[in-house]
Amino acid sequence: MRRPTDKLSHYDEAGRARMVDVSAKAETRREAVAEAFVELSKAVLKALSKNPKGNPLEVARIAGIQAAKQTAALIPMCHPLALSFVDVEAMVAAGGVRLRATAATTAATGVEMEAMVAASVAALTVYDMTKALDKGIRIRDVALLRKSGGKSGSIGGSASHKAPPRGCWLTGGIPPKSPIIFKKSMLGLDLIWIRSGLSLDLVETVEG
């Protein structure tokens, strides 16, 4: 595993921001995968297919792909890269929509920022497409999952990262002796949880 450096590479000795000179680095195939999660209510999830602006998930995919190609214009010290591949997956998950972006190139520097910008803008697009239905939509868990290529080789990042389901809480770290199921009424819904490991997982939502 690569150890973190003790200084920031985007600053010179005088403390001024600078673009890192990567001209001496070898050009290798680089790939990065990043994710973002948009927290949506049950009502908004049901309405996704009825959005008058079009399919929010498909629009988000295209927005993320376009954004990846504009990364150097958005992040000041990023190098302009000729991307050989960009894709964004938009998946409905428990409590919202998960956006996963993949970017690849053959260059002297990595594509982590391109993947993260793609995931972030895709998430923002889902927000824009659905905000009329809910003013409490949240974007969370923007993270680099993995990267490969270059001197540092493959790095897992947050490969095991999983966004918790809506309504999931930590129990305090005491493993239960046996699963415990309980029910709570909130906002007209009966929410049913089962205790599993160190978390309380929402396993069923029933209209009350």
C-alpha positions as CSV (number, residue, x, y, z in Angstrom):
1,M,0.0,0.0,0.0
2,R,1.3,3.4,-0.9
3,R,2.0,5.6,2.1
4,P,0.6,9.2,2.1
5,T,3.1,12.0,1.4
6,D,3.9,14.6,4.0
7,K,3.2,17.6,1.7
8,L,0.7,18.7,-0.9
9,S,1.9,18.4,-4.5
10,H,-0.2,21.3,-5.8
11,Y,1.8,23.9,-3.9
12,D,5.4,25.2,-4.6
13,E,8.0,26.1,-2.0
14,A,6.5,29.6,-1.7
15,G,3.1,28.2,-1.0
16,R,1.6,29.2,-4.4
17,A,-0.8,26.8,-6.1
18,R,0.6,25.1,-9.1
19,M,-0.1,22.4,-11.6
20,V,2.1,19.3,-11.1
21,D,4.5,18.7,-13.9
22,V,3.9,15.1,-15.1
23,S,5.9,15.2,-18.3
24,A,8.6,12.8,-16.8
25,K,6.0,10.2,-15.9
26,A,5.3,7.2,-18.1
27,E,2.0,7.0,-20.0
28,T,0.1,4.0,-18.8
29,R,-3.5,2.9,-18.9
30,R,-5.4,4.5,-16.0
31,E,-8.8,3.7,-14.7
32,A,-10.9,5.0,-11.7
33,V,-14.3,4.2,-10.3
34,A,-16.3,6.5,-8.1
35,E,-19.7,6.6,-6.6
36,A,-22.3,9.0,-5.2
37,F,-25.7,8.4,-3.5
38,V,-28.8,10.5,-3.8
39,E,-31.2,10.0,-0.9
40,L,-34.8,10.0,-2.1
41,S,-38.1,9.4,-0.4
42,K,-40.4,6.5,-1.3
43,A,-42.7,8.9,-3.1
44,V,-40.0,10.3,-5.2
45,L,-38.7,6.9,-6.1
46,K,-42.2,5.9,-7.3
47,A,-42.4,9.1,-9.4
48,L,-39.1,8.6,-11.3
49,S,-40.7,7.0,-14.3
50,K,-43.3,9.8,-14.5
51,N,-41.0,12.8,-14.5
52,P,-42.1,15.3,-17.1
53,K,-38.5,16.3,-17.8
54,G,-37.7,12.8,-19.0
55,N,-36.1,9.8,-17.4
56,P,-34.0,11.3,-14.6
57,L,-31.6,8.4,-14.5
58,E,-30.8,8.5,-18.2
59,V,-30.4,12.3,-18.1
60,A,-28.1,11.9,-15.1
61,R,-26.0,9.3,-16.9
62,I,-25.4,11.6,-19.9
63,A,-24.7,14.6,-17.6
64,G,-22.0,12.6,-15.7
65,I,-20.4,11.5,-19.0
66,Q,-20.3,15.1,-20.2
67,A,-19.0,16.4,-16.9
68,A,-16.1,13.9,-16.9
69,K,-14.8,15.5,-20.1
70,Q,-15.0,19.0,-18.6
71,T,-13.1,18.1,-15.4
72,A,-10.0,20.2,-16.2
73,A,-12.2,23.3,-16.8
74,L,-13.9,22.8,-13.4
75,I,-11.0,21.8,-11.1
76,P,-8.2,24.4,-11.6
77,M,-5.1,22.2,-11.3
78,C,-6.4,19.1,-13.1
79,H,-4.6,18.2,-16.3
80,P,-6.7,18.1,-19.5
81,L,-6.9,14.4,-20.4
82,A,-8.0,12.6,-23.6
83,L,-10.4,10.2,-22.0
84,S,-10.7,6.8,-23.8
85,F,-13.8,5.7,-21.9
86,V,-16.4,7.2,-19.6
87,D,-19.5,5.5,-18.3
88,V,-22.1,6.2,-15.6
89,E,-24.4,3.7,-14.1
90,A,-27.6,4.9,-12.3
91,M,-29.2,2.3,-10.1
92,V,-32.3,2.5,-7.9
93,A,-31.3,1.2,-4.4
94,A,-32.8,1.1,-1.0
95,G,-33.6,4.7,0.0
96,G,-32.4,6.4,-3.2
97,V,-30.3,6.2,-6.4
98,R,-26.7,5.1,-6.6
99,L,-24.5,6.6,-9.3
100,R,-21.3,4.8,-10.2
101,A,-18.9,6.4,-12.7
102,T,-15.9,4.8,-14.5
103,A,-13.3,6.7,-16.4
104,A,-10.2,5.5,-18.3
105,T,-7.4,6.9,-20.3
106,T,-3.8,6.3,-21.3
107,A,-1.8,9.2,-19.8
108,A,0.9,10.3,-17.4
109,T,-1.6,11.0,-14.6
110,G,-4.7,9.4,-13.2
111,V,-8.5,9.8,-13.8
112,E,-9.7,9.9,-10.2
113,M,-11.0,13.4,-10.5
114,E,-12.8,12.6,-13.8
115,A,-14.6,9.7,-12.2
116,M,-15.5,11.7,-9.1
117,V,-16.8,14.7,-11.1
118,A,-18.9,12.4,-13.2
119,A,-20.5,10.7,-10.2
120,S,-21.0,14.1,-8.5
121,V,-22.6,15.8,-11.5
122,A,-24.8,12.8,-12.2
123,A,-26.0,13.0,-8.6
124,L,-26.7,16.7,-8.9
125,T,-28.7,16.0,-12.1
126,V,-30.9,13.5,-10.2
127,Y,-31.4,16.3,-7.6
128,D,-32.3,18.8,-10.3
129,M,-34.7,16.4,-12.0
130,T,-36.6,15.5,-8.8
131,K,-36.3,18.6,-6.5
132,A,-39.8,19.7,-7.4
133,L,-41.2,16.7,-5.5
134,D,-39.1,17.0,-2.4
135,K,-37.0,19.8,-1.0
136,G,-35.2,17.5,1.5
137,I,-33.2,15.4,-1.1
138,R,-29.6,14.8,0.1
139,I,-26.5,13.9,-1.9
140,R,-24.0,11.9,0.2
141,D,-21.2,9.3,0.1
142,V,-19.2,10.7,-2.9
143,A,-16.2,8.4,-2.8
144,L,-13.4,7.0,-4.9
145,L,-13.9,3.2,-5.0
146,R,-10.8,2.2,-6.8
147,K,-8.1,3.2,-9.2
148,S,-5.4,1.5,-11.3
149,G,-2.4,2.3,-13.4
150,G,0.7,4.5,-12.9
151,K,3.5,4.2,-10.4
152,S,1.2,3.5,-7.5
153,G,-0.6,0.6,-9.3
154,S,-4.0,-0.6,-8.1
155,I,-5.5,1.0,-5.1
156,G,-8.8,-0.2,-3.6
157,G,-9.9,3.1,-2.2
158,S,-13.3,2.5,-0.6
159,A,-14.0,-0.6,-2.5
160,S,-16.1,-2.0,0.5
161,H,-17.9,1.2,0.8
162,K,-21.7,0.8,0.9
163,A,-24.2,3.5,1.6
164,P,-26.5,2.5,4.5
165,P,-30.1,2.1,3.7
166,R,-32.5,5.0,4.6
167,G,-33.3,4.8,8.3
168,C,-30.2,2.7,9.3
169,W,-28.6,3.4,12.6
170,L,-25.6,2.0,14.5
171,T,-26.4,0.1,17.6
172,G,-23.4,1.1,19.7
173,G,-21.1,-1.8,18.8
174,I,-22.6,-4.6,20.9
175,P,-23.2,-7.7,18.7
176,P,-26.7,-9.1,19.5
177,K,-27.1,-12.6,20.8
178,S,-30.0,-13.2,18.3
179,P,-31.8,-11.1,15.6
180,I,-34.3,-8.7,17.0
181,I,-37.2,-7.4,14.9
182,F,-39.1,-4.3,15.9
183,K,-41.6,-2.0,14.3
184,K,-42.1,1.8,14.5
185,S,-44.7,4.1,12.9
186,M,-43.3,7.2,11.3
187,L,-45.0,9.6,8.8
188,G,-47.8,7.2,8.1
189,L,-45.6,4.3,7.4
190,D,-44.8,1.2,9.5
191,L,-41.1,0.7,9.4
192,I,-39.8,-2.7,10.3
193,W,-36.1,-3.3,11.2
194,I,-34.1,-6.4,11.9
195,R,-30.9,-6.2,14.0
196,S,-28.0,-7.7,12.0
197,G,-24.4,-7.5,13.2
198,L,-23.7,-3.9,14.4
199,S,-26.5,-2.2,12.5
200,L,-30.2,-2.0,12.3
201,D,-31.3,-2.8,8.8
202,L,-34.6,-1.7,7.3
203,V,-36.1,-4.9,5.9
204,E,-39.6,-3.9,5.0
205,T,-41.7,-0.8,4.6
206,V,-45.5,-1.1,4.9
207,E,-48.0,1.6,4.3
208,G,-49.8,2.3,7.6
